[in-house]
Amino acid sequence: MIIVLGEVLVAPEHRVAAIAVGLEHCERSRGEPGCLSHDCFIDAANPDRLQFVERWQDLAALQAHFAVPASGLFVKEMQGFAVAPPKMSILEAAEAMGR
């Protein structure tokens, strides 16, 4: 499984628009092949910091997601709201304990 952790600090005046764009992106992404989950969270300590947590079946599914034109548009829109460069980590993970 591939886990993506993303973070963007947005200007306060763009917070509402950034949240709307983030939620739309998550909803669209959930319908893509290999997407196990895709969520957007508001940092309780700093409401201008949006955090994204994604789980993908494998790297091929994530690469296909990155190739979707709407994903590129999402990145550009978020960069327009940001007051600092967005951060992203891509991690490979395995379940440590069965459910």
C-alpha positions as CSV (number, residue, x, y, z in Angstrom):
1,M,0.0,0.0,0.0
2,I,1.1,3.5,-0.7
3,I,0.4,6.4,1.7
4,V,0.6,10.0,0.6
5,L,0.7,12.7,3.3
6,G,0.3,16.3,2.0
7,E,0.1,19.6,3.7
8,V,-0.6,23.2,2.5
9,L,-0.6,26.4,4.5
10,V,-3.1,28.7,2.9
11,A,-3.8,32.4,3.2
12,P,-6.7,33.0,5.7
13,E,-8.7,34.8,3.0
14,H,-8.4,31.7,0.7
15,R,-9.2,29.1,3.4
16,V,-12.9,28.6,2.4
17,A,-12.0,28.3,-1.3
18,A,-9.0,26.0,-0.6
19,I,-11.2,23.7,1.5
20,A,-13.8,23.5,-1.2
21,V,-11.2,22.7,-3.8
22,G,-9.6,20.1,-1.5
23,L,-12.9,18.4,-0.8
24,E,-13.8,18.2,-4.5
25,H,-10.4,16.7,-5.3
26,C,-10.8,14.1,-2.5
27,E,-14.3,13.1,-3.7
28,R,-13.1,12.8,-7.3
29,S,-10.0,10.9,-6.4
30,R,-12.0,8.3,-4.3
31,G,-13.5,7.1,-7.6
32,E,-10.2,6.3,-9.2
33,P,-9.0,2.8,-9.6
34,G,-6.7,1.7,-6.7
35,C,-7.7,4.6,-4.4
36,L,-8.4,3.1,-1.0
37,S,-9.1,6.4,0.7
38,H,-8.5,10.1,0.1
39,D,-9.2,12.7,2.8
40,C,-8.7,16.4,3.6
41,F,-8.3,17.6,7.2
42,I,-8.1,21.0,8.8
43,D,-5.4,21.3,11.4
44,A,-7.0,21.9,14.8
45,A,-4.0,24.0,15.9
46,N,-3.9,26.1,12.7
47,P,-7.1,26.2,10.6
48,D,-5.1,27.6,7.7
49,R,-3.2,24.3,7.4
50,L,-4.9,21.7,5.3
51,Q,-3.6,18.1,5.5
52,F,-4.3,15.4,3.0
53,V,-4.1,11.7,3.7
54,E,-4.3,9.3,0.8
55,R,-4.1,5.5,0.7
56,W,-3.4,3.8,-2.7
57,Q,-3.4,0.1,-3.6
58,D,0.0,0.4,-5.3
59,L,2.4,2.9,-6.9
60,A,1.0,2.3,-10.4
61,A,-2.5,3.5,-9.1
62,L,-0.9,6.6,-7.6
63,Q,1.1,7.4,-10.8
64,A,-2.2,7.1,-12.8
65,H,-3.8,9.5,-10.3
66,F,-1.0,12.0,-10.8
67,A,-1.5,11.7,-14.6
68,V,-5.2,12.7,-14.4
69,P,-5.5,16.3,-15.7
70,A,-7.8,17.3,-12.8
71,S,-5.0,16.3,-10.3
72,G,-2.6,18.7,-12.0
73,L,-5.3,21.4,-11.9
74,F,-5.8,20.7,-8.1
75,V,-2.1,21.2,-7.5
76,K,-2.0,24.5,-9.4
77,E,-5.1,25.8,-7.6
78,M,-3.6,24.9,-4.2
79,Q,-0.4,26.6,-5.0
80,G,-2.4,29.7,-5.8
81,F,-3.9,29.6,-2.3
82,A,-0.6,28.8,-0.5
83,V,1.6,31.1,1.6
84,A,4.4,28.5,1.6
85,P,5.4,25.7,-0.7
86,P,3.1,22.7,-0.2
87,K,4.7,19.5,1.3
88,M,4.2,15.9,0.2
89,S,5.6,12.6,1.4
90,I,5.0,9.3,-0.4
91,L,5.4,6.2,1.8
92,E,5.2,2.5,1.2
93,A,3.5,0.7,4.0
94,A,2.3,-2.8,5.0
95,E,-0.3,-3.7,7.6
96,A,1.5,-4.6,10.8
97,M,-1.6,-6.3,12.3
98,G,-4.6,-7.9,10.6
99,R,-8.0,-6.6,11.5
